[in-house]
Amino acid sequence: MTAKWQDFQEKVEHCLCPPGNGVFTVNTAKERKAALHHKLYGQTENIEPLWKSSLQDLPTSEHKAVMLGISSDCGGGILRGANWGPLFLRSTLIEQQPQAKAFDIGDVRVIPHLLHDKYLNEGTISNCQKALYANEQSDYHVSPLSITEDVCTDFYANFPEKGIFGIGGDHSISYPLTKAYLKAKREQGKKVAIIHFDAHTDLLVERLGIDLCFGSWCTHILEFLPSPAHLIQFGIRSSGKPKEHWESTFGVKQHWAHEINERGCEAVIAEVLQQLRNDGVDELYVSFDIDALDAEFASATGTPEDDGLNPQQALTILGALADEFLITGADMMEIAPFTDSSLEGKSSSETTLREGAKISAFLLQAMNK
């Protein structure tokens, strides 16, 4: 192994933790973590050394898709709970979509009160470094967005042929995931586009004075795209401003939910494929906020919205894109299994997880091509 890889492995061992452990708790959902660990490692005790040992197989793994959980909900919205998404979605994938394979690199170690290191003073950073790394002068970051960007940047430097499948967490996490991806692809000479499914535009400049959050991450990755029009959004329907405002202000391309429902998937797909061909795009990154789906299918999320896409529409669009373009990075965001906005309790969570797992499985299989 090269020194570069050994340095990255050491960083992963410090900044990440075993899959499912990204939520820092003592007893909450303990049995669910144990169940996931048993499925992954065949036991529920002494998981840390098993996970660290498994990391040695990453360079030789047959899977191009590498799963990373980020259990952060600090940059989220109205109803919280998306920090449980990585744990629950992994279990659902194993149970319901066993054909979807990936190398699981683990979870970002999340201090739940933090968002990005730039919002912290030196004293707070030092205290958090002591808590996370037992070293108050550590070189490692302490906030989930900062850790994610750092780890993903080094990941792509070591494994340019592989891609991260990120599981959130709130949608602010897509900022470091896509930023690291876009910078890496630029260095590789690849022209890429971001395919963004969401009920909301996420094109605020800031929200309540915070520039990196679930409602603004898209704005801040535009500078890393070959062109703003290479951010293509599907399913938008909850916005204080019309489509014309967003497209003219930011130069992005949007396909609102009502347009897809009225025109049909095939017409929209044809338009998008022609755009991608004309722009000479090589590869795609898909960021999927589960609230792109109608609340009937995805109510266990922070901001469920009616009049959205149905799962088959989403899969039809993704299938057409994957038939012609490589999907080399992706994420699934905003699944909040304990959130009960529908007042249907467990069935709401099960439905949201089932549909999220179907779409995640498709993305994983596309990334592994």
N, C-alpha and C positions, 0 to 999 in steps of 0.2 A: 504494500500500500504506500502511496505517496505521502509526503509530509503534509501536503495540502489537504488530502482526505483525512489524515489523522487529526489535523487541527479542526476540521469541520466536525468530525465525530466527537471530539472533546466538547465543542460548543453545543452540539445537540444534547449530549449527556448532561450538561449544566443547565441549558435554557429550556429544554423540553422535559417531559415526564411520560410515563407509560400511557397508552391510549385509555381514555376514560377518566384519567386522574386530573384533568385540567381544572375541574371545579374543586376548589379547596374546601373540603368539608371533613368532619370527623365521622358522623354516623349517617347523615342524610344520603339517601340512595345508595347506601353501602352495599346492599344486596344486588343492586343493578350493576355496580362497578365489578363486584365479584363475579357475576354471571358473565359479563363481557370478558373479564380476564380468563375465566375458565374456557370460554370459546376460543380465545386467541392463544392461550399458553397451556391449557390443560390442567391448570391449578389456580388457586386463588391466593396463595401465600408466596412471599418472596418474589414478587413480580418484577421489582426493579432490576435485579441482576439478569433476569430472563430477557427483559426488554433491551437492556444495554447490550447483551450478547447478540440479540437479533439484529442490531444495527450493523454489525459486521457483514451481514448479507446484502446490504443495500447496493454496493457496487456491482454485484453479480446477479441481482434480482432480474427475473424475466419481465417484470411488470414496469411499464413506462409510467404508470400512474402511481404517485406517492401521496398517501393520505396524511393530512396534517389537521389536527383539531385545534381550534382557538376558542376556548370557552369564555369569551369576554362579552359582557352585556353593558359595559360602561358607556359606550357610544351609542346606545340604543334609544328607543322612542317611548311610546305611550305605556305599553304593557311590557314588563320585563319577564325574563325567563329563558331567553335564547341561549344563555350560557349552558343549558343542559342539552342543547342540540347535538354536539359531537358525541356524547355518550349514547344517547337514545338512537340517533341515526345509525351509528355503527352497528348496534345490536339489531336494528331492523334490517339493515343490509344483509347481515349474516343469516338471519332467520328467513327473510323473504326473497332476497336476491343473491343467492349463493354463487351464482355465475359471475358476479361482478367482483373482480379481483384487483387488489392494489397492495403495494408495500406500505404498511402502516408505520410511519416514523414516530408517532406519538402525539402528545398535546403540548402546546405552549404552556409554560408555567405562568399562571395568571394570578396577579394580585388584583382582586375584583374592584378595588377603588380607583385603579389607574387606567389611563387611556393611552397616552403617548408621553415619552420622556421630556419632550419640549415644554410640557405644561408643569414640570416639577422643578423645585429648587434643588440646590446641591445637597442640602441636608436631608431632604426626603429621599433623593436618589441613593445617598449613602446608607440610610437606614434600610431601604428596601434591598439594596445589594447585600447587606448583612443578613437580612431575613431569607433571601432566596439562595444566596451563594456562600453564606458564612464568611463573607469578606466584604467589608464596607468600602474597599478600594478596588473592587472588581472592575474589569473592563466590559462586562456584559450589561446589556440593557435590562430594565426592570418592568417596563410597561408592555402590555400585549401587542400593541401596534408596532412598537419599536423592536421588540424581540422578533416578531413575525417577519418584518422587513429584513432584518439582519440575517436571520436563519435562511430565508428564501433566497436572498442575494448570494449567499455562499453555496446554497444548494445548486442553483443554476450554474455557478462557476465550476462546480465539481461534476454536475450531471446535465450537460446541455441537451442531452437526448431524452431526458425524462421531464415530467411535469408535475406540479403540485395540484392535488385536489383538496381544497380547503373546506373545512366544515366549521360553520359558525353556530352560535355567536351572532351578534348583531352585524349589520351590513357595513359598519365602519371598518371592519376587518378586511374587506375587499380592497381598501386603499393600499395597505402594504403588500397584499398578495399580487395585485395587478401592477403596482409600481415596480416591484422586483422582476416580475415577468416581462413587462414592457422594456425595461432597461436591458435585460438579458437578451431579448429578441433583437433589439436594436444593435447590440454588439455582434450578434450572429448574422446581421444583414437581412433579417426576416421582416417582412411587412405584415403587420397583424391588425386585427380588429377585436374590439370587445363587444360581445353579444350579451346584452343585459336584459334579463326578464325581471319586471318589477311592476307593482301597482303605482309606484311613485317615481319621480324623475331623479331624485337624489342629486339635484343640480343646484342646491343652495350654495352660496359662497361661505356662509357660516350659519350656525344655529345658536342663538343666545350667546354669541361671542366666541363660540368654539368652532374652529374651521374644519376639524376632522371629526366627522360623526356619520351616523347612518344616513343623514339627509344631504350630505355634501361631498361624499367621497368621490363621486363621478366628476365633479367640477375639478378636483385637484389631481386627477390622473390624465386630464386632457392634454396637458403639456408633454406627456410622454408618448402620446399616440402620433403616428405619422400625419394624421389629419383629424380634427375634431369629428368629422363625419364617420370616422372609424369607430365611434361609439354608437352602436345601433341598439335602440331600446324597444322592447316588446311588452305589451300588456298595461301600459300607463293608463290610469283612469282617475286618480285622485291627485288633483293639482289645483293650486290657486290661480294658475295662469294657463292660457290656452297653448296648444301645441306650437303655434306659430311663434310665440314668445321664446320658447326654449330652443327651437331650431334656429331662429334668427339671432338670438343672443349668443349661443354657444357653438353653433354650427354642427350640432349633433343631428342624428336621424332617428325619428321616432315613428313607431307603429302602435297607435293606441289600441286598447282592447276593443273598443266599439268598431274601429276600422277593420280589425281582423275578423270580428264576428259578422260585420256587414259585407265585407268584400270576399271573405273566405280565405283560408290559409294559403291556397295555391297562388292566388293573385299576389299576396304579400310576399310569399316566398320567391316568386319569379322576380319581383322588383329588387329584393335584397340580394339575391344571387347575381343579378346583373350589376348591381352597384359594386359588389365585392370583386367581380371579374374585371370591371372597368378600372377599379382602383389597384388591381394587381396584388391583392391580398394573398399571403401565403398560408397563414395559420390563424386560428381563432382561440380566444379565451371566452368561456361562458360563465357569467356570474348570474346565479339564479336565486333571487329572493322568493321564498315560497309564497309570499302574498301576491305574486303575479297571477297565481291561480285564484279562481273565485272562492269566496269564503265558504261555499258549500264543500269544497275540497281541502281548504287550508284555513281553518279558523284558529288553530293552535299556533298563533303567531302574534307579534306585538301590535300590528296594525292591519288586521284582516279587512278586505274590501270586497263588496259585492260587484257583480257585473264584470267579472274577470274572465280569464282564459280557463278552459277545462284542461285536464292533464293531457288528453289526446292531442289537442291543438298544440300544446307546448312540445310534445314529442314529435309531432309531424314536422314542425318548424325545425327542431333540432336534427331530426333525421335527414331532412333535405340539405341542411348545411353540412352535416357530417359526410354525406355522400360525395360532396365536391371539395370540401376543405378539411384539413387536419385540425382537430381540436386538441391543443397541446397544453391547456391549463383550464381549470374550472373551479367553481365553488358552489356550495349550497348554504344559504344563509337564512336566518330568522325563524327557524323552527324552534318553537318554545313549548315543549311537551306538557308542562304543567299549567299553561295558560288556558283559561276556560272562557273565552269571550263568547262562545256559542251557547253557553249554559248546557252543553251536552256532555261535559265531563270527559270520561275516559274515551268514549267513541270519537270525540273531537280530536284528541291526541292521536289515536290509532289511525284515523283517516289521514290526517296531515302527515304523519310519519310514513304511512304506506305510499302516498303519492310522492312525497319527497324522496323516498328510497327508490321508487321506479325511475324517476328522472336522474337521480344520482347514479344509479346502475347504468343507465344509458351513457352518461357522461364518462364514467370510468371505462366502460368498454370502448368508447370512441377514442379515449386518450391512449388506450393500450394497443391500438391498431399499429 
